[in-house]
Amino acid sequence: TAFEKQANQNKSGYFMGSSLSLFDIQLYNLIHFFDDQESVQKALADCPNLKAIHDKVEQTPAIKKWLAERPESKL
């Protein structure tokens, strides 16, 4: 995909630039929101660079802390 190609061009591990951006967070949210859907996981398997960005965002200390402490929610 075009997103996968763009993600591959940036060697910082983020979609663009050298630090976490709103786009990276939105990409994480989109992937995470559909995480339980088999089709999304299958598509993500073919996009290792996007998966790597997702994983990097998830390991960002402030985000990791929020994910661990946030209230339980279906949203």
N, C-alpha and C positions, 0 to 999 in steps of 0.2 A: 504494500500500500504506500501511498505518498507519505503518510505519517511515519511508517516504519523506515522509509528511505531517509527522511529528514532526521529522525532520531539517530540513525546510523552515522550521520555526518558530524554530529556534535560529540566529541570525545570526552566531554566533561561528565557525561552520565545524566545530563539533563536534556530536555528537548531542545532548548536554545539557550545560549549564554552559558555562563560559568557558575551560576547559582540557581537555587530553587526559585521557580517563577509560579505565578498564578496558573499558567497553562499546565505545568507539571502537576499541581494539586488538582486541577480539574480533570486531567487525564486519570490520575489515581482514583478520584471519586467516580468517574464513569466506569472504569474497570471494576472497582470494588463494588459498586452498586449492582452490577450484573454478574458478580463473581460466582453465584450459584448456578448460572445457566451454562449448560454443557456447550452450547454453540459459541459462547464468548470465550470459554477456556480453550476450545479447539482453535478458534481464530487467533487467540493470543499465543498459542504454541507456535504459530507460524510467524510471530512478530517478536523475536527475542529482545530487540532493542526497546520496544515499548514495554515489555514485561520488566526489563531491567530498570527502566525509569520508574515504573510502578513500585518495584521493590526498594529502590533508593529513596523515593518519597516516603514510603512506609517506615523506613529506618531512620528518617530524620528525627533527632531527639525530641523536639517539641511535638511533632505529630505522633510519634510512638507513645509518648507520655499521654497525650490526649486520647488516643485509641484505647489505652489501658484504663483510663480513668473516666471516660465519658459515660453518661447515663445509658442504660439499656434502652434501645429504641428500634423500631422496625424501619425507620427512615435512615 
